[in-house]
Amino acid sequence: MTSNEEASQKPFTAISYEDNVAFSYTLPGEEESQSVERDLTFIWEEGIEKFIEEFGADREYKVHGFNQEKAREIFLEQIEGQN
């Protein structure tokens, strides 16, 4: 059993994946656009089937399992705080 399968056996789960995001901006008085790239962690809330349907089977993801809903909520807040 993989760690994703073990985590999905717990009553409360969260699916996370990482993506590289570019923030584009233009400074006042400049014509050339600049960008900043950053790897961000996202939470997927619609289940594994929908995730695979949206991104394909090759997209990496992690399933995080929690015994209590409060632990799951703390995890989600931590991810939100990092982003």
Secondary structure, 3 states (H helix, E strand, C coil): CCHHHHHHCCCEEEEEEEEEEEEEECCCCCCCCEEEEEEEEEEECCCHHHHHHHHCCCCCCEEEEECCHHHHHHHHHHHHHHC
